[in-house]
Amino acid sequence: MRSVKRAWRISLFGMACLVSGAGIAQGDFPFDRELVMDAAPLRGSKRIPNLEISPNGAVVIEMWCNKVDAQMVVAADTLTILTGQQTNPPRAPNQTQGDADLLQALSEVTNWRWQGETLVLIGPKPLRFRLATN
């Protein structure tokens, strides 16, 4: 009877871990995921920047008004982001400046870490992203 109770507790614990997890181990970089920046939309826009990361490290960065293709190179907790050219024409001055600031901050990222459910990209200006839930 004691072993049955123990097995029951272990299975409940296992199910709780599966249900409570975000589908990614805390120490793993979120390849093959979409991440949304932890920020409010800029005035005049409903968009929030996001990263769509492929399994090979290719990433599409959708900013306030532009989109950029990039490549992420991850080695342990070190991260380098190499960005390409913007694909859309600028729309509004505040969004254009927001895009430029975000690209600058992404190009200066040196490391990454998980902080709870949030991925923090570490550089002179830390950036916070959460897993997309859609």
Secondary structure, 3 states (H helix, E strand, C coil): CHHHHHHHHHHHHHHHHHHHCCCCCCCCCCCCEEEEECCCCCCCCCCCCEEEECCCCEEEEECCCCEEEEEEEEECCEEEEEEEEECCCCCCHHHHHHHHHHHHHHHCCCEEEEECCEEEEECCCCEEEEECCC
